[in-house]
């Protein structure tokens, strides 16, 4: 990932209205967002119709539209970016489920199992619901899941982003996975 001072300094300069900082920041941010989205999309089932570029563009639009204050630093920015990607993916899953119920005509490749596509959308929505419950009771563990699962960060990268040890990330990740599994089983997943 890019060095923290460069992105942090550019974020702060942009927040102060420096357009040149914005111009220098965008290629760095876009490249990082692309890496995060690509990591996530590689874990999706084959035949997934949402493309990496679409995830990045939608997340970027959410970031730009929702930017009320300055981001504290690079880690804060990419934490918010991971959350934006989560919302893009959940919105997409919800729209897929709605189209399966007659909202729109869905074109499904002949080699793709429509039930598997619907199941994946249901899983993403159930995960979002379970993650919301986790974050409400255990905010840091919720952040760990967003960074690792939706943001695609490694243990080391997540530790750096949250400014905690890798061991704490590992413990939080283990706890969060058990919590999410339990919540999803309660919901019938």
TORNU-799648 format. One record per atom (N, C-alpha, C, O): atom name; residue in one letter; residue number from 1; x, y negated, z negated. Coordinates in steps of 0.05 Angstrom, whole numbers. Layout:
! TORNU-799648
<CA,A,NUM,<X,Y,Z>>
...
***
This chain:
! TORNU-799648
<N,X,1,<17,24,0>>
<CA,X,1,<0,0,0>>
<C,X,1,<18,-25,0>>
<O,X,1,<41,-23,-7>>
<N,X,2,<7,-47,8>>
<CA,X,2,<22,-72,9>>
<C,X,2,<31,-80,-18>>
<O,X,2,<19,-72,-38>>
<N,X,3,<52,-96,-19>>
<CA,X,3,<61,-105,-46>>
<C,X,3,<40,-123,-58>>
<O,X,3,<28,-139,-45>>
<N,X,4,<37,-119,-84>>
<CA,X,4,<16,-134,-99>>
<C,X,4,<20,-164,-97>>
<O,X,4,<0,-178,-92>>
<N,X,5,<44,-174,-102>>
<CA,X,5,<46,-204,-102>>
<C,X,5,<37,-216,-75>>
<O,X,5,<24,-237,-76>>
<N,X,6,<44,-204,-53>>
<CA,X,6,<36,-216,-27>>
<C,X,6,<6,-219,-25>>
<O,X,6,<-5,-240,-18>>
<N,X,7,<-8,-197,-30>>
<CA,X,7,<-37,-197,-27>>
<C,X,7,<-50,-215,-49>>
<O,X,7,<-68,-230,-43>>
<N,X,8,<-40,-213,-73>>
<CA,X,8,<-51,-229,-95>>
<C,X,8,<-47,-258,-90>>
<O,X,8,<-65,-274,-93>>
<N,X,9,<-23,-266,-81>>
<CA,X,9,<-17,-294,-75>>
<C,X,9,<-35,-304,-53>>
<O,X,9,<-47,-326,-54>>
<N,X,10,<-38,-288,-32>>
<CA,X,10,<-55,-296,-9>>
<C,X,10,<-84,-298,-18>>
<O,X,10,<-99,-316,-9>>
<N,X,11,<-94,-279,-35>>
<CA,X,11,<-121,-281,-44>>
<C,X,11,<-126,-306,-60>>
<O,X,11,<-146,-320,-56>>
<N,X,12,<-107,-313,-77>>
<CA,X,12,<-109,-338,-93>>
<C,X,12,<-108,-363,-75>>
<O,X,12,<-123,-382,-80>>
<N,X,13,<-91,-363,-56>>
<CA,X,13,<-89,-386,-38>>
<C,X,13,<-114,-388,-21>>
<O,X,13,<-124,-411,-16>>
<N,X,14,<-125,-366,-12>>
<CA,X,14,<-150,-366,3>>
<C,X,14,<-172,-377,-14>>
<O,X,14,<-189,-393,-5>>
<N,X,15,<-173,-368,-40>>
<CA,X,15,<-194,-378,-58>>
<C,X,15,<-192,-409,-61>>
<O,X,15,<-212,-422,-66>>
<N,X,16,<-168,-419,-59>>
<CA,X,16,<-164,-448,-61>>
<C,X,16,<-170,-463,-35>>
<O,X,16,<-166,-487,-33>>
<N,X,17,<-179,-448,-14>>
<CA,X,17,<-186,-460,11>>
<C,X,17,<-165,-461,33>>
<O,X,17,<-168,-474,53>>
<N,X,18,<-143,-446,29>>
<CA,X,18,<-121,-446,48>>
<C,X,18,<-128,-426,71>>
<O,X,18,<-127,-402,67>>
<N,X,19,<-135,-437,94>>
<CA,X,19,<-142,-421,117>>
<C,X,19,<-119,-404,127>>
<O,X,19,<-123,-382,137>>
<N,X,20,<-95,-415,126>>
<CA,X,20,<-71,-400,135>>
<C,X,20,<-67,-375,118>>
<O,X,20,<-59,-354,128>>
<N,X,21,<-73,-377,92>>
<CA,X,21,<-72,-353,75>>
<C,X,21,<-92,-332,83>>
<O,X,21,<-86,-308,83>>
<N,X,22,<-116,-341,91>>
<CA,X,22,<-136,-323,101>>
<C,X,22,<-127,-308,126>>
<O,X,22,<-130,-284,129>>
<N,X,23,<-115,-324,144>>
<CA,X,23,<-105,-312,169>>
<C,X,23,<-83,-292,164>>
<O,X,23,<-81,-272,178>>
<N,X,24,<-66,-297,144>>
<CA,X,24,<-45,-278,138>>
<C,X,24,<-55,-254,122>>
<O,X,24,<-45,-232,125>>
<N,X,25,<-76,-258,107>>
<CA,X,25,<-88,-237,90>>
<C,X,25,<-103,-216,106>>
<O,X,25,<-101,-192,100>>
<N,X,26,<-118,-225,125>>
<CA,X,26,<-136,-207,139>>
<C,X,26,<-123,-182,152>>
<O,X,26,<-133,-160,149>>
<N,X,27,<-100,-185,165>>
<CA,X,27,<-87,-161,176>>
<C,X,27,<-79,-141,154>>
<O,X,27,<-81,-117,157>>
<N,X,28,<-69,-152,131>>
<CA,X,28,<-61,-135,109>>
<C,X,28,<-86,-120,97>>
<O,X,28,<-85,-96,92>>
<N,X,29,<-107,-135,92>>
<CA,X,29,<-131,-124,80>>
<C,X,29,<-144,-104,99>>
<O,X,29,<-152,-82,91>>
<N,X,30,<-146,-111,125>>
<CA,X,30,<-158,-93,144>>
<C,X,30,<-143,-67,146>>
<O,X,30,<-155,-45,146>>
<N,X,31,<-116,-68,146>>
<CA,X,31,<-100,-44,148>>
<C,X,31,<-105,-26,123>>
<O,X,31,<-107,-2,126>>
<N,X,32,<-106,-38,100>>
<CA,X,32,<-111,-23,75>>
<C,X,32,<-139,-12,75>>
<O,X,32,<-143,11,67>>
<N,X,33,<-159,-28,83>>
<CA,X,33,<-186,-18,83>>
<C,X,33,<-189,6,103>>
<O,X,33,<-203,25,98>>
<N,X,34,<-175,4,125>>
<CA,X,34,<-175,25,145>>
<C,X,34,<-164,51,133>>
<O,X,34,<-175,73,137>>
<N,X,35,<-142,49,118>>
<CA,X,35,<-130,73,105>>
<C,X,35,<-150,85,85>>
<O,X,35,<-154,110,85>>
<N,X,36,<-163,68,69>>
<CA,X,36,<-182,78,49>>
<C,X,36,<-205,92,63>>
<O,X,36,<-213,114,55>>
<N,X,37,<-217,79,83>>
<CA,X,37,<-240,90,97>>
<C,X,37,<-232,116,112>>
<O,X,37,<-248,135,112>>
<N,X,38,<-209,116,124>>
<CA,X,38,<-200,140,139>>
<C,X,38,<-197,164,120>>
<O,X,38,<-206,186,127>>
<N,X,39,<-186,159,96>>
<CA,X,39,<-183,181,77>>
<C,X,39,<-210,192,69>>
<O,X,39,<-214,217,68>>
<N,X,40,<-229,174,65>>
<CA,X,40,<-256,184,57>>
<C,X,40,<-269,199,80>>
<O,X,40,<-280,220,76>>
<N,X,41,<-268,188,104>>
<CA,X,41,<-282,200,126>>
<C,X,41,<-270,227,134>>
<O,X,41,<-284,244,145>>
<N,X,42,<-245,231,128>>
<CA,X,42,<-232,257,134>>
<C,X,42,<-245,279,118>>
<O,X,42,<-243,303,125>>
<N,X,43,<-257,272,95>>
<CA,X,43,<-269,292,78>>
<C,X,43,<-298,298,85>>
<O,X,43,<-311,315,74>>
<N,X,44,<-309,284,105>>
<CA,X,44,<-337,287,113>>
<C,X,44,<-340,311,131>>
<O,X,44,<-321,320,144>>
<N,X,45,<-364,322,132>>
<CA,X,45,<-370,344,150>>
<C,X,45,<-366,337,179>>
<O,X,45,<-370,313,186>>
<N,X,46,<-359,356,195>>
<CA,X,46,<-356,351,224>>
<C,X,46,<-384,343,234>>
<O,X,46,<-404,353,224>>
<N,X,47,<-384,325,254>>
<CA,X,47,<-409,316,265>>
<C,X,47,<-421,292,250>>
<O,X,47,<-442,282,258>>
<N,X,48,<-406,282,230>>
<CA,X,48,<-415,258,216>>
<C,X,48,<-415,235,236>>
<O,X,48,<-394,231,249>>
<N,X,49,<-437,221,238>>
<CA,X,49,<-439,201,259>>
<C,X,49,<-429,173,251>>
<O,X,49,<-426,156,268>>
<N,X,50,<-423,169,226>>
<CA,X,50,<-412,143,217>>
<C,X,50,<-382,143,222>>
<O,X,50,<-368,161,212>>
<N,X,51,<-372,124,236>>
<CA,X,51,<-344,123,243>>
<C,X,51,<-328,106,222>>
<O,X,51,<-340,88,209>>
<N,X,52,<-302,111,220>>
<CA,X,52,<-285,96,202>>
<C,X,52,<-287,66,206>>
<O,X,52,<-289,51,187>>
<N,X,53,<-286,58,231>>
<CA,X,53,<-287,29,237>>
<C,X,53,<-313,17,228>>
<O,X,53,<-313,-6,219>>
<N,X,54,<-335,32,231>>
<CA,X,54,<-361,21,222>>
<C,X,54,<-361,18,191>>
<O,X,54,<-372,-2,181>>
<N,X,55,<-349,37,177>>
<CA,X,55,<-348,35,148>>
<C,X,55,<-332,10,140>>
<O,X,55,<-340,-5,123>>
<N,X,56,<-309,6,153>>
<CA,X,56,<-292,-17,147>>
<C,X,56,<-307,-43,153>>
<O,X,56,<-308,-61,137>>
<N,X,57,<-319,-45,176>>
<CA,X,57,<-333,-69,184>>
<C,X,57,<-356,-76,165>>
<O,X,57,<-359,-99,157>>
<N,X,58,<-372,-55,158>>
<CA,X,58,<-394,-60,140>>
<C,X,58,<-384,-68,112>>
<O,X,58,<-395,-86,99>>
<N,X,59,<-363,-54,103>>
<CA,X,59,<-352,-61,76>>
<C,X,59,<-340,-89,77>>
<O,X,59,<-344,-105,58>>
<N,X,60,<-327,-96,98>>
<CA,X,60,<-315,-123,101>>
<C,X,60,<-337,-144,100>>
<O,X,60,<-334,-165,87>>
<N,X,61,<-359,-139,114>>
<CA,X,61,<-382,-158,114>>
<C,X,61,<-393,-161,86>>
<O,X,61,<-400,-183,77>>
<N,X,62,<-396,-138,72>>
<CA,X,62,<-406,-139,44>>
<C,X,62,<-386,-155,26>>
<O,X,62,<-395,-171,10>>
<N,X,63,<-360,-151,30>>
<CA,X,63,<-340,-166,15>>
<C,X,63,<-342,-195,20>>
<O,X,63,<-341,-212,2>>
<N,X,64,<-344,-203,46>>
<CA,X,64,<-344,-231,53>>
<C,X,64,<-370,-244,44>>
<O,X,64,<-369,-267,35>>
<N,X,65,<-392,-230,46>>
<CA,X,65,<-418,-242,39>>
<C,X,65,<-421,-245,9>>
<O,X,65,<-433,-264,-1>>
<N,X,66,<-410,-226,-6>>
<CA,X,66,<-413,-226,-35>>
<C,X,66,<-391,-239,-50>>
<O,X,66,<-390,-237,-75>>
<N,X,67,<-374,-253,-37>>
<CA,X,67,<-351,-266,-50>>
<C,X,67,<-359,-292,-63>>
<O,X,67,<-360,-313,-51>>
<N,X,68,<-366,-290,-89>>
<CA,X,68,<-374,-314,-104>>
<C,X,68,<-351,-327,-117>>
<O,X,68,<-351,-352,-120>>
<N,X,69,<-332,-312,-126>>
<CA,X,69,<-309,-324,-140>>
<C,X,69,<-283,-311,-129>>
<O,X,69,<-284,-293,-113>>
<N,X,70,<-261,-321,-139>>
<CA,X,70,<-236,-311,-130>>
<C,X,70,<-231,-283,-142>>
<O,X,70,<-238,-277,-165>>
<N,X,71,<-219,-266,-126>>
<CA,X,71,<-210,-240,-136>>
<C,X,71,<-186,-245,-153>>
<O,X,71,<-169,-261,-147>>
<N,X,72,<-184,-230,-175>>
<CA,X,72,<-162,-235,-194>>
<C,X,72,<-135,-227,-182>>
<O,X,72,<-115,-241,-186>>
<N,X,73,<-135,-205,-167>>
<CA,X,73,<-110,-195,-156>>
<C,X,73,<-116,-174,-135>>
<O,X,73,<-139,-168,-130>>
<N,X,74,<-95,-163,-124>>
<CA,X,74,<-98,-142,-104>>
<C,X,74,<-114,-118,-114>>
<O,X,74,<-132,-108,-100>>
<N,X,75,<-108,-109,-139>>
<CA,X,75,<-122,-86,-150>>
<C,X,75,<-152,-92,-153>>
<O,X,75,<-168,-75,-147>>
<N,X,76,<-159,-116,-162>>
<CA,X,76,<-187,-123,-165>>
<C,X,76,<-200,-123,-138>>
<O,X,76,<-223,-113,-135>>
<N,X,77,<-187,-135,-118>>
<CA,X,77,<-199,-136,-91>>
<C,X,77,<-204,-108,-81>>
<O,X,77,<-226,-103,-70>>
<N,X,78,<-185,-89,-83>>
<CA,X,78,<-189,-63,-72>>
<C,X,78,<-208,-46,-89>>
<O,X,78,<-221,-27,-78>>
<N,X,79,<-211,-52,-114>>
<CA,X,79,<-232,-40,-130>>
<C,X,79,<-260,-48,-120>>
<O,X,79,<-278,-32,-118>>
<N,X,80,<-263,-74,-114>>
<CA,X,80,<-288,-84,-103>>
<C,X,80,<-292,-72,-75>>
<O,X,80,<-315,-66,-68>>
<N,X,81,<-271,-70,-60>>
<CA,X,81,<-273,-58,-33>>
<C,X,81,<-282,-29,-34>>
<O,X,81,<-299,-20,-18>>
<N,X,82,<-272,-14,-54>>
<CA,X,82,<-281,14,-57>>
<C,X,82,<-310,15,-63>>
<O,X,82,<-325,32,-53>>
<N,X,83,<-320,-3,-80>>
<CA,X,83,<-348,-4,-87>>
<C,X,83,<-365,-11,-62>>
<O,X,83,<-386,0,-58>>
<N,X,84,<-355,-30,-46>>
<CA,X,84,<-369,-37,-21>>
<C,X,84,<-371,-14,-2>>
<O,X,84,<-392,-9,10>>
<N,X,85,<-349,2,0>>
<CA,X,85,<-350,26,17>>
<C,X,85,<-370,46,6>>
<O,X,85,<-385,59,22>>
<N,X,86,<-371,49,-20>>
<CA,X,86,<-391,67,-33>>
<C,X,86,<-419,58,-24>>
<O,X,86,<-435,75,-16>>
<N,X,87,<-425,32,-26>>
<CA,X,87,<-451,23,-19>>
<C,X,87,<-457,27,11>>
<O,X,87,<-480,34,19>>
<N,X,88,<-438,23,28>>
<CA,X,88,<-441,28,57>>
<C,X,88,<-449,58,61>>
<O,X,88,<-467,64,76>>
<N,X,89,<-434,76,49>>
<CA,X,89,<-438,104,53>>
<C,X,89,<-465,113,41>>
<O,X,89,<-479,130,53>>
<N,X,90,<-473,102,18>>
<CA,X,90,<-499,109,6>>
<C,X,90,<-521,98,23>>
<O,X,90,<-541,112,28>>
<N,X,91,<-519,73,33>>
<CA,X,91,<-539,62,51>>
<C,X,91,<-542,79,76>>
<O,X,91,<-565,83,85>>
<N,X,92,<-520,88,87>>
<CA,X,92,<-521,104,111>>
<C,X,92,<-535,131,104>>
<O,X,92,<-552,140,120>>
<N,X,93,<-528,143,82>>
<CA,X,93,<-541,168,74>>
<C,X,93,<-571,165,71>>
<O,X,93,<-587,182,79>>
<N,X,94,<-579,143,58>>
<CA,X,94,<-608,137,55>>
<C,X,94,<-622,133,82>>
<O,X,94,<-644,143,86>>
<N,X,95,<-608,119,100>>
<CA,X,95,<-621,115,126>>
<C,X,95,<-623,142,141>>
<O,X,95,<-642,146,156>>
<N,X,96,<-603,159,138>>
<CA,X,96,<-604,186,151>>
<C,X,96,<-628,202,140>>
<O,X,96,<-642,214,155>>
<N,X,97,<-632,201,114>>
<CA,X,97,<-654,215,102>>
<C,X,97,<-680,204,111>>
<O,X,97,<-699,218,116>>
<N,X,98,<-682,177,113>>
<CA,X,98,<-707,164,122>>
<C,X,98,<-713,172,151>>
<O,X,98,<-736,177,157>>
<N,X,99,<-693,174,167>>
<CA,X,99,<-697,181,195>>
<C,X,99,<-706,210,198>>
<O,X,99,<-721,217,216>>
<N,X,100,<-697,227,180>>
<CA,X,100,<-705,255,180>>
<C,X,100,<-735,258,173>>
<O,X,100,<-748,277,181>>
<N,X,101,<-745,238,159>>
<CA,X,101,<-773,239,150>>
<C,X,101,<-791,225,170>>
<O,X,101,<-814,219,164>>
<N,X,102,<-781,219,194>>
<CA,X,102,<-798,208,215>>
<C,X,102,<-795,178,219>>
<O,X,102,<-809,166,235>>
<N,X,103,<-776,165,204>>
<CA,X,103,<-772,137,207>>
<C,X,103,<-760,130,234>>
<O,X,103,<-766,108,245>>
<N,X,104,<-743,147,244>>
<CA,X,104,<-731,142,270>>
<C,X,104,<-726,170,282>>
<O,X,104,<-727,190,269>>
<N,X,105,<-721,170,308>>
<CA,X,105,<-714,195,321>>
<C,X,105,<-684,198,318>>
<O,X,105,<-668,181,325>>
<N,X,106,<-676,221,307>>
<CA,X,106,<-647,226,303>>
<C,X,106,<-638,245,325>>
<O,X,106,<-650,266,330>>
<N,X,107,<-616,238,337>>
<CA,X,107,<-604,256,357>>
<C,X,107,<-583,273,343>>
<O,X,107,<-563,262,332>>
<N,X,108,<-586,299,343>>
<CA,X,108,<-568,317,329>>
<C,X,108,<-555,334,350>>
<O,X,108,<-569,347,366>>
<N,X,109,<-529,335,351>>
<CA,X,109,<-515,353,370>>
<C,X,109,<-524,382,366>>
<O,X,109,<-531,390,344>>
<N,X,110,<-525,397,388>>
<CA,X,110,<-535,425,387>>
<C,X,110,<-518,442,369>>
<O,X,110,<-528,462,357>>
<N,X,111,<-492,436,366>>
<CA,X,111,<-475,453,349>>
<C,X,111,<-476,444,320>>
<O,X,111,<-461,456,303>>
<N,X,112,<-492,424,313>>
<CA,X,112,<-494,415,285>>
<C,X,112,<-519,425,272>>
<O,X,112,<-540,425,285>>
<N,X,113,<-517,434,248>>
<CA,X,113,<-540,443,233>>
<C,X,113,<-554,420,220>>
<O,X,113,<-543,407,202>>
<N,X,114,<-578,413,228>>
<CA,X,114,<-592,390,217>>
<C,X,114,<-596,392,187>>
<O,X,114,<-596,372,173>>
<N,X,115,<-600,416,176>>
<CA,X,115,<-603,420,148>>
<C,X,115,<-578,412,133>>
<O,X,115,<-579,402,111>>
<N,X,116,<-554,418,145>>
<CA,X,116,<-529,411,132>>
<C,X,116,<-526,381,131>>
<O,X,116,<-516,370,111>>
<N,X,117,<-533,367,152>>
<CA,X,117,<-532,338,153>>
<C,X,117,<-550,326,132>>
<O,X,117,<-541,307,117>>
<N,X,118,<-574,336,129>>
<CA,X,118,<-593,326,109>>
<C,X,118,<-582,332,81>>
<O,X,118,<-585,315,63>>
<N,X,119,<-570,355,78>>
<CA,X,119,<-560,363,51>>
<C,X,119,<-537,344,44>>
<O,X,119,<-535,336,20>>
<N,X,120,<-520,337,63>>
<CA,X,120,<-497,319,57>>
<C,X,120,<-508,291,49>>
<O,X,120,<-498,279,30>>
<N,X,121,<-528,281,63>>
<CA,X,121,<-540,256,56>>
<C,X,121,<-552,257,28>>
<O,X,121,<-549,238,12>>
<N,X,122,<-565,278,21>>
<CA,X,122,<-577,282,-5>>
<C,X,122,<-556,283,-26>>
<O,X,122,<-559,272,-48>>
<N,X,123,<-533,296,-20>>
<CA,X,123,<-511,297,-39>>
<C,X,123,<-499,270,-45>>
<O,X,123,<-493,263,-68>>
<N,X,124,<-496,254,-24>>
<CA,X,124,<-484,227,-27>>
<C,X,124,<-503,210,-45>>
<O,X,124,<-493,195,-62>>
<N,X,125,<-529,212,-40>>
<CA,X,125,<-548,197,-56>>
<C,X,125,<-548,206,-85>>
<O,X,125,<-549,190,-103>>
<N,X,126,<-548,233,-89>>
<CA,X,126,<-547,244,-116>>
<C,X,126,<-521,236,-130>>
<O,X,126,<-521,229,-154>>
<N,X,127,<-499,236,-116>>
<CA,X,127,<-473,227,-127>>
<C,X,127,<-475,198,-135>>
<O,X,127,<-465,190,-156>>
<N,X,128,<-487,181,-119>>
<CA,X,128,<-490,153,-125>>
<C,X,128,<-506,149,-151>>
<O,X,128,<-499,133,-168>>
<N,X,129,<-527,164,-153>>
<CA,X,129,<-544,162,-177>>
<C,X,129,<-529,171,-202>>
<O,X,129,<-530,158,-223>>
<N,X,130,<-514,194,-200>>
<CA,X,130,<-499,204,-222>>
<C,X,130,<-476,185,-229>>
<O,X,130,<-470,180,-252>>
<N,X,131,<-464,173,-208>>
<CA,X,131,<-442,154,-213>>
<C,X,131,<-452,128,-227>>
<O,X,131,<-438,116,-243>>
<N,X,132,<-476,120,-220>>
<CA,X,132,<-488,97,-233>>
<C,X,132,<-492,103,-263>>
<O,X,132,<-487,86,-280>>
<N,X,133,<-501,127,-269>>
<CA,X,133,<-505,135,-297>>
<C,X,133,<-478,136,-311>>
<O,X,133,<-475,127,-334>>
<N,X,134,<-458,147,-298>>
<CA,X,134,<-431,148,-310>>
<C,X,134,<-420,120,-316>>
<O,X,134,<-410,115,-338>>
<N,X,135,<-422,103,-296>>
<CA,X,135,<-411,76,-299>>
<C,X,135,<-426,60,-321>>
<O,X,135,<-414,43,-334>>
<N,X,136,<-451,66,-325>>
<CA,X,136,<-466,52,-346>>
<C,X,136,<-455,60,-374>>
<O,X,136,<-453,43,-391>>
<N,X,137,<-450,86,-378>>
<CA,X,137,<-440,95,-404>>
<C,X,137,<-410,94,-406>>
<O,X,137,<-399,90,-428>>
<N,X,138,<-396,98,-384>>
<CA,X,138,<-367,100,-384>>
<C,X,138,<-355,84,-361>>
<O,X,138,<-348,96,-340>>
<N,X,139,<-354,58,-363>>
<CA,X,139,<-347,41,-341>>
<C,X,139,<-320,47,-328>>
<O,X,139,<-317,48,-304>>
<N,X,140,<-299,52,-344>>
<CA,X,140,<-273,57,-333>>
<C,X,140,<-273,83,-317>>
<O,X,140,<-261,84,-295>>
<N,X,141,<-286,104,-327>>
<CA,X,141,<-287,129,-312>>
<C,X,141,<-303,126,-286>>
<O,X,141,<-296,138,-266>>
<N,X,142,<-323,108,-287>>
<CA,X,142,<-337,102,-262>>
<C,X,142,<-319,89,-242>>
<O,X,142,<-321,94,-218>>
<N,X,143,<-302,71,-251>>
<CA,X,143,<-283,58,-233>>
<C,X,143,<-263,78,-222>>
<O,X,143,<-256,76,-198>>
<N,X,144,<-255,97,-238>>
<CA,X,144,<-236,117,-229>>
<C,X,144,<-248,133,-206>>
<O,X,144,<-235,138,-186>>
<N,X,145,<-274,141,-209>>
<CA,X,145,<-287,156,-188>>
<C,X,145,<-289,139,-162>>
<O,X,145,<-284,148,-140>>
<N,X,146,<-297,113,-165>>
<CA,X,146,<-299,96,-142>>
<C,X,146,<-273,94,-127>>
<O,X,146,<-271,96,-103>>
<N,X,147,<-251,89,-142>>
<CA,X,147,<-225,86,-130>>
<C,X,147,<-215,112,-117>>
<O,X,147,<-204,112,-95>>
<N,X,148,<-219,135,-131>>
<CA,X,148,<-209,160,-121>>
<C,X,148,<-226,172,-99>>
<O,X,148,<-216,180,-78>>
<N,X,149,<-252,173,-104>>
<CA,X,149,<-270,186,-84>>
<C,X,149,<-278,168,-61>>
<O,X,149,<-274,175,-38>>
<N,X,150,<-288,144,-67>>
<CA,X,150,<-297,126,-46>>
<C,X,150,<-274,110,-35>>
<O,X,150,<-274,103,-11>>
<N,X,151,<-255,103,-51>>
<CA,X,151,<-232,87,-42>>
<C,X,151,<-209,104,-31>>
<O,X,151,<-192,94,-17>>
<N,X,152,<-209,130,-38>>
<CA,X,152,<-188,148,-28>>
<C,X,152,<-161,144,-41>>
<O,X,152,<-141,153,-30>>
<N,X,153,<-160,131,-64>>
<CA,X,153,<-134,126,-77>>
<C,X,153,<-124,151,-91>>
<O,X,153,<-139,167,-101>>
<N,X,154,<-98,153,-91>>
<CA,X,154,<-85,175,-106>>
<C,X,154,<-86,169,-136>>
<O,X,154,<-94,147,-143>>
<N,X,155,<-78,188,-152>>
<CA,X,155,<-77,183,-181>>
<C,X,155,<-58,159,-187>>
<O,X,155,<-65,142,-203>>
<N,X,156,<-35,159,-174>>
<CA,X,156,<-16,137,-178>>
<C,X,156,<-27,110,-169>>
<O,X,156,<-25,90,-184>>
<N,X,157,<-40,109,-147>>
<CA,X,157,<-52,84,-137>>
<C,X,157,<-75,74,-155>>
<O,X,157,<-77,50,-160>>
<N,X,158,<-91,93,-164>>
<CA,X,158,<-113,86,-182>>
<C,X,158,<-102,76,-209>>
<O,X,158,<-113,56,-220>>
<N,X,159,<-81,88,-219>>
<CA,X,159,<-69,80,-244>>
<C,X,159,<-59,51,-241>>
<O,X,159,<-62,34,-259>>
<N,X,160,<-46,46,-218>>
<CA,X,160,<-36,19,-213>>
<C,X,160,<-59,-1,-211>>
<O,X,160,<-57,-23,-222>>
<N,X,161,<-80,6,-197>>
<CA,X,161,<-102,-12,-193>>
<C,X,161,<-116,-19,-219>>
<O,X,161,<-125,-42,-223>>
<N,X,162,<-118,0,-238>>
<CA,X,162,<-132,-4,-263>>
<C,X,162,<-112,-12,-286>>
<O,X,162,<-121,-17,-308>>
<N,X,163,<-87,-11,-279>>
<CA,X,163,<-66,-18,-299>>
<C,X,163,<-67,0,-323>>
<O,X,163,<-65,-9,-346>>
<N,X,164,<-70,26,-318>>
<CA,X,164,<-69,47,-339>>
<C,X,164,<-51,69,-330>>
<O,X,164,<-43,70,-307>>
<N,X,165,<-45,88,-348>>
<CA,X,165,<-26,109,-341>>
<C,X,165,<-38,130,-322>>
<O,X,165,<-63,132,-321>>
<N,X,166,<-21,144,-308>>
<CA,X,166,<-30,166,-291>>
<C,X,166,<-44,188,-307>>
<O,X,166,<-63,200,-298>>
<N,X,167,<-34,192,-331>>
<CA,X,167,<-46,213,-349>>
<C,X,167,<-75,205,-356>>
<O,X,167,<-92,222,-357>>
<N,X,168,<-79,179,-361>>
<CA,X,168,<-106,170,-368>>
<C,X,168,<-124,173,-343>>
<O,X,168,<-147,182,-346>>
<N,X,169,<-114,167,-320>>
<CA,X,169,<-130,171,-295>>
<C,X,169,<-137,201,-292>>
<O,X,169,<-160,207,-286>>
<N,X,170,<-118,218,-297>>
<CA,X,170,<-123,247,-294>>
<C,X,170,<-144,256,-314>>
<O,X,170,<-163,271,-307>>
<N,X,171,<-143,247,-339>>
<CA,X,171,<-163,254,-359>>
<C,X,171,<-190,243,-352>>
<O,X,171,<-210,256,-353>>
<N,X,172,<-190,217,-343>>
<CA,X,172,<-216,204,-336>>
<C,X,172,<-228,219,-311>>
<O,X,172,<-252,222,-310>>
<N,X,173,<-212,226,-292>>
<CA,X,173,<-221,240,-268>>
<C,X,173,<-234,267,-276>>
<O,X,173,<-255,274,-266>>
<N,X,174,<-220,281,-294>>
<CA,X,174,<-231,308,-302>>
<C,X,174,<-258,304,-317>>
<O,X,174,<-277,318,-312>>
<N,X,175,<-258,285,-335>>
<CA,X,175,<-283,279,-350>>
<C,X,175,<-305,271,-331>>
<O,X,175,<-328,281,-332>>
<N,X,176,<-299,252,-313>>
<CA,X,176,<-319,242,-294>>
<C,X,176,<-330,263,-276>>
<O,X,176,<-354,264,-272>>
<N,X,177,<-313,281,-267>>
<CA,X,177,<-323,303,-249>>
<C,X,177,<-342,321,-264>>
<O,X,177,<-363,329,-253>>
<N,X,178,<-336,327,-290>>
<CA,X,178,<-354,344,-306>>
<C,X,178,<-380,329,-310>>
<O,X,178,<-402,341,-308>>
<N,X,179,<-379,304,-317>>
<CA,X,179,<-403,288,-321>>
<C,X,179,<-420,287,-296>>
<O,X,179,<-444,292,-298>>
<N,X,180,<-408,281,-274>>
<CA,X,180,<-422,280,-248>>
<C,X,180,<-435,306,-241>>
<O,X,180,<-458,307,-232>>
<N,X,181,<-420,328,-245>>
<CA,X,181,<-430,355,-239>>
<C,X,181,<-455,360,-255>>
<O,X,181,<-475,370,-245>>
<N,X,182,<-454,354,-282>>
<CA,X,182,<-476,358,-300>>
<C,X,182,<-500,342,-291>>
<O,X,182,<-523,352,-290>>
<N,X,183,<-496,316,-285>>
<CA,X,183,<-517,298,-276>>
<C,X,183,<-530,308,-250>>
<O,X,183,<-555,307,-247>>
<N,X,184,<-514,317,-232>>
<CA,X,184,<-524,326,-206>>
<C,X,184,<-540,352,-209>>
<O,X,184,<-559,356,-195>>
<N,X,185,<-531,369,-227>>
<CA,X,185,<-545,394,-232>>
<C,X,185,<-572,388,-245>>
<O,X,185,<-592,402,-240>>
<N,X,186,<-573,368,-263>>
<CA,X,186,<-599,360,-275>>
<C,X,186,<-618,350,-253>>
<O,X,186,<-642,354,-255>>
<N,X,187,<-607,338,-233>>
<CA,X,187,<-624,327,-211>>
<C,X,187,<-630,348,-190>>
<O,X,187,<-643,341,-170>>
<N,X,188,<-623,373,-194>>
<CA,X,188,<-629,394,-175>>
<C,X,188,<-609,397,-153>>
<O,X,188,<-615,411,-133>>
<N,X,189,<-585,386,-155>>
<CA,X,189,<-565,389,-135>>
<C,X,189,<-548,414,-140>>
<O,X,189,<-530,420,-125>>
***
